[in-house]
């Protein structure tokens, strides 16, 4: 009499559990790292105030922009800085020694 057991053997069942664990753990781990990096990890951005103000000054003095446009550009930079998420740290370019992502790009 042959025995036809539908349940897998103990070793095969153990391999199935490990494979299932990897199929669940790896995507969850990758997703959690990506979410942490995007929303929670501190990121440094720089703003070159000196260059921005010098450029605006040149444009204004040459007559390429008027006073209203100058005011909009200055307000636009301020709004851009204030609209950054809380995990973005914004520093003046003169205080950063290495290259960092620029906010005005």
C-alpha positions as CSV (number, residue, x, y, z in Angstrom):
1,X,0.0,0.0,0.0
2,X,1.5,3.3,-1.1
3,X,1.0,6.3,0.9
4,X,-0.1,9.4,-1.0
5,X,0.3,12.2,1.4
6,X,-0.7,15.7,0.1
7,X,1.2,17.5,2.8
8,X,4.8,18.4,1.8
9,X,7.7,16.9,3.7
10,X,9.2,18.8,6.6
11,X,12.3,19.9,4.7
12,X,10.3,21.2,1.7
13,X,7.9,23.0,4.1
14,X,10.8,24.7,5.8
15,X,12.2,25.9,2.4
16,X,8.8,27.2,1.5
17,X,8.6,29.2,4.7
18,X,12.1,30.7,4.1
19,X,11.2,31.6,0.5
20,X,8.0,33.2,1.6
21,X,9.8,35.1,4.3
22,X,12.3,36.5,1.8
23,X,9.5,37.4,-0.6
24,X,7.9,39.5,2.1
25,X,10.9,40.9,4.0
26,X,13.0,42.2,1.1
27,X,10.3,44.4,-0.5
28,X,9.1,45.7,2.9
29,X,12.7,46.5,3.8
30,X,13.5,48.3,0.5
31,X,10.2,50.2,0.7
32,X,10.8,51.3,4.3
33,X,14.4,52.5,3.4
34,X,13.1,54.5,0.4
35,X,10.3,56.1,2.5
36,X,12.8,57.0,5.3
37,X,15.2,58.5,2.8
38,X,12.5,60.5,1.0
39,X,10.5,61.8,4.0
40,X,12.6,61.6,7.2
41,X,16.4,61.5,6.5
42,X,17.9,64.9,6.8
43,X,19.1,66.4,3.5
44,X,21.3,69.4,3.0
45,X,20.6,72.0,0.3
46,X,22.4,75.2,-0.3
47,X,21.3,78.7,-1.4
48,X,23.8,81.1,-2.8
49,X,22.2,84.4,-1.6
50,X,25.2,86.5,-2.6
51,X,25.1,85.3,-6.3
52,X,21.3,85.5,-6.4
53,X,21.2,89.1,-5.1
54,X,24.1,90.1,-7.4
55,X,22.3,88.7,-10.4
56,X,19.0,90.5,-9.5
57,X,20.9,93.7,-8.9
58,X,22.6,93.5,-12.4
59,X,19.3,92.7,-14.1
60,X,17.6,95.6,-12.3
61,X,20.4,98.2,-13.0
62,X,20.5,97.1,-16.6
63,X,16.8,97.7,-17.0
64,X,16.0,94.0,-17.8
65,X,13.6,93.8,-14.9
66,X,11.5,96.4,-13.2
67,X,10.9,96.9,-9.4
68,X,7.8,94.7,-9.4
69,X,9.7,91.8,-11.0
70,X,12.6,92.2,-8.6
71,X,10.2,92.1,-5.7
72,X,8.5,88.9,-7.2
73,X,11.9,87.2,-7.6
74,X,12.9,88.0,-4.0
75,X,9.6,86.8,-2.7
76,X,9.8,83.7,-5.0
77,X,13.1,82.7,-3.4
78,X,11.7,83.2,0.1
79,X,8.6,81.1,-0.7
80,X,10.7,78.4,-2.2
81,X,12.8,78.2,0.9
82,X,9.8,78.2,3.2
83,X,8.0,75.5,1.2
84,X,10.7,72.9,1.7
85,X,9.8,69.9,3.8
86,X,11.1,69.8,7.4
87,X,13.8,67.2,6.7
88,X,15.5,69.6,4.3
89,X,18.3,71.7,5.9
90,X,19.0,74.8,4.0
91,X,22.4,76.5,4.4
92,X,24.1,79.4,2.9
93,X,26.6,78.3,0.2
94,X,29.4,80.1,1.8
95,X,29.2,77.9,4.9
96,X,29.2,74.6,3.0
97,X,32.7,73.2,2.2
98,X,31.7,70.5,-0.3
99,X,29.3,70.5,-3.1
100,X,25.6,70.1,-2.2
101,X,22.4,70.2,-4.1
102,X,21.5,73.8,-4.8
103,X,17.9,75.0,-4.1
104,X,18.0,77.6,-6.9
105,X,18.7,75.0,-9.6
